Amino acid sequence: MTTRVHTGLHDRNDEEAVTRDSFGHEIYLDDVTFECTGKVMCPECFQAYLDELYRTSPWLLADALGFEIVRHV
């Protein structure tokens, strides 16, 4: 996972995007990006990915975060 300090919002008329994330969103210098499942994601896409993972399979999210998973039967 790659993180950088976020300096705020950018106006696309002020400066050009350095690159784009895997979903086509513009990435500027000093923006924060997250690398997960082989994709580079902006913070909004990463949050949406985590929200979806939490709703559909919270045990996978817990495992990815290194939590101990105990099943009581």
Secondary structure, 3 states (H helix, E strand, C coil): CCCCCCCCCCCCCCCCCCEECCCCCEECCCCCCEEECCEEECHHHHHHHHHHHHHHCHHHHHHHCCCCCCCCC
